[in-house]
């Protein structure tokens, strides 16, 4: 999840450098959503993994 967030962030930066504002904005939003989902899933998995069976 965080890998794809980094990929979309790189796409957003490259698109912004070349002046594609719409693509850069969309890619940055996708990167932000994937980053937040990845962090939330990581926290959930850490909490679930600490529970004794």
Residue frames as a rotation matrix with the C-alpha (Angstrom) as fourth column:
UNK 1
0.571 0.821 0.000 0.00
0.821 -0.571 0.000 0.00
0.000 0.000 -1.000 0.00
UNK 2
0.568 -0.422 -0.707 2.75
0.070 -0.831 0.552 2.44
-0.820 -0.363 -0.442 0.92
UNK 3
-0.517 -0.741 0.429 4.67
0.480 0.164 0.862 1.42
-0.709 0.651 0.271 -2.20
UNK 4
-0.133 0.558 0.819 1.77
0.970 -0.096 0.223 2.48
0.203 0.824 -0.529 -4.40
UNK 5
0.817 0.364 -0.447 1.41
0.487 -0.851 0.198 5.72
-0.309 -0.379 -0.872 -2.44
UNK 6
0.017 -0.903 -0.429 5.07
0.075 -0.427 0.901 6.47
-0.997 -0.048 0.060 -3.20
UNK 7
-0.578 -0.185 0.795 4.55
0.754 0.251 0.607 5.62
-0.312 0.950 -0.005 -6.88
UNK 8
0.366 0.799 0.477 1.61
0.894 -0.445 0.059 8.00
0.259 0.405 -0.877 -7.18
UNK 9
0.692 -0.208 -0.691 3.56
0.256 -0.825 0.504 10.68
-0.675 -0.526 -0.518 -5.33
UNK 10
-0.452 -0.891 0.047 6.38
0.285 -0.095 0.954 10.38
-0.845 0.445 0.297 -7.87
UNK 11
-0.331 0.431 0.839 3.83
0.939 0.065 0.337 10.56
0.091 0.900 -0.427 -10.69
UNK 12
0.735 0.649 -0.199 2.35
0.673 -0.734 0.094 13.70
-0.085 -0.203 -0.976 -9.13
UNK 13
0.291 -0.709 -0.642 5.75
0.124 -0.638 0.760 15.35
-0.949 -0.301 -0.098 -8.82
UNK 14
-0.684 -0.554 0.474 6.72
0.499 0.119 0.858 14.54
-0.532 0.824 0.195 -12.41
UNK 15
-0.003 0.772 0.635 3.35
0.975 -0.138 0.172 15.72
0.220 0.620 -0.753 -13.70
UNK 16
0.771 0.262 -0.581 3.66
0.466 -0.854 0.233 18.97
-0.435 -0.450 -0.780 -11.73
UNK 17
-0.193 -0.925 -0.327 7.14
0.201 -0.364 0.910 19.59
-0.960 0.109 0.256 -13.14
UNK 18
-0.822 -0.122 0.557 5.82
0.550 0.084 0.831 19.22
-0.148 0.989 -0.002 -16.69
UNK 19
-0.902 0.420 -0.104 2.77
-0.424 -0.906 0.015 21.40
-0.088 0.057 0.994 -15.98
UNK 20
-0.437 0.790 -0.431 0.01
0.056 0.502 0.863 18.80
0.898 0.353 -0.264 -15.97
UNK 21
-0.731 0.104 0.675 -1.85
-0.635 -0.465 -0.617 20.30
0.250 -0.879 0.406 -13.02
UNK 22
0.316 0.948 0.044 -4.95
-0.917 0.293 0.273 18.10
0.246 -0.126 0.961 -13.26
UNK 23
0.509 -0.207 -0.836 -2.98
0.011 0.972 -0.234 14.86
0.861 0.110 0.497 -13.36
UNK 24
-0.605 -0.795 0.039 -0.69
0.027 -0.069 -0.997 16.07
0.796 -0.602 0.064 -10.58
UNK 25
-0.437 0.527 0.729 -3.65
-0.881 -0.414 -0.229 16.92
0.181 -0.743 0.645 -8.36
UNK 26
0.632 0.719 -0.288 -5.38
-0.675 0.694 0.252 13.61
0.381 0.035 0.924 -8.99
UNK 27
0.236 -0.634 -0.737 -2.19
0.182 0.774 -0.607 11.61
0.954 0.009 0.298 -8.41
UNK 28
-0.747 -0.524 0.409 -1.46
-0.265 -0.330 -0.906 13.47
0.609 -0.786 0.108 -5.18
UNK 29
-0.003 0.830 0.558 -4.97
-0.995 -0.059 0.082 12.76
0.101 -0.555 0.826 -3.88
UNK 30
0.741 0.223 -0.633 -4.64
-0.283 0.959 0.007 9.08
0.609 0.174 0.774 -4.74
UNK 31
-0.239 -0.914 -0.327 -1.23
0.152 0.297 -0.943 8.99
0.959 -0.275 0.068 -3.04
UNK 32
-0.641 0.037 0.767 -2.66
-0.684 -0.480 -0.549 10.62
0.348 -0.876 0.333 0.10
UNK 33
0.448 0.882 0.148 -5.59
-0.878 0.403 0.257 8.18
0.167 -0.246 0.955 0.26
UNK 34
0.595 -0.284 -0.752 -3.33
0.023 0.941 -0.338 5.16
0.803 0.183 0.567 -0.21
UNK 35
-0.531 -0.831 0.167 -0.93
-0.092 -0.140 -0.986 6.48
0.842 -0.539 -0.002 2.44
UNK 36
-0.352 0.482 0.802 -3.71
-0.927 -0.298 -0.228 6.94
0.130 -0.824 0.552 4.99
UNK 37
0.731 0.639 -0.240 -5.22
-0.618 0.769 0.165 3.52
0.290 0.028 0.957 4.24
UNK 38
0.236 -0.739 -0.631 -1.77
0.101 0.665 -0.740 1.90
0.967 0.111 0.231 4.53
UNK 39
-0.714 -0.494 0.496 -1.09
-0.384 -0.316 -0.868 3.53
0.585 -0.810 0.036 7.90
UNK 40
0.051 0.821 0.568 -4.54
-0.998 0.026 0.052 2.59
0.028 -0.570 0.821 9.23
UNK 41
0.784 0.219 -0.581 -4.10
-0.309 0.949 -0.059 -1.03
0.538 0.226 0.812 8.12
UNK 42
-0.199 -0.935 -0.293 -0.63
0.040 0.291 -0.956 -1.16
0.979 -0.202 -0.021 9.67
UNK 43
-0.635 0.027 0.772 -1.99
-0.725 -0.363 -0.585 0.07
0.264 -0.931 0.251 13.00
UNK 44
0.467 0.873 0.143 -4.90
-0.882 0.446 0.156 -2.39
0.072 -0.198 0.977 12.89
UNK 45
0.601 -0.286 -0.746 -2.57
-0.057 0.916 -0.397 -5.30
0.797 0.282 0.535 12.11
UNK 46
-0.556 -0.819 0.145 -0.25
-0.180 -0.051 -0.982 -4.30
0.811 -0.572 -0.119 14.96
UNK 47
-0.334 0.516 0.789 -3.16
-0.943 -0.194 -0.272 -4.18
0.013 -0.834 0.551 17.41
UNK 48
0.725 0.648 -0.232 -4.62
-0.661 0.750 0.029 -7.50
0.193 0.133 0.972 16.21
UNK 49
0.302 -0.697 -0.651 -1.19
-0.062 0.667 -0.742 -9.15
0.951 0.264 0.158 16.26
UNK 50
-0.629 -0.589 0.508 -0.63
-0.487 -0.212 -0.847 -8.27
0.606 -0.780 -0.153 19.93
UNK 51
0.260 0.806 0.532 -3.72
-0.959 0.150 0.241 -10.04
0.114 -0.572 0.812 21.21
UNK 52
-0.774 -0.470 0.424 -3.11
-0.535 0.844 -0.039 -13.43
-0.340 -0.257 -0.905 22.79
UNK 53
-0.472 0.590 -0.655 -5.06
-0.525 0.408 0.746 -16.28
0.708 0.697 0.117 21.23
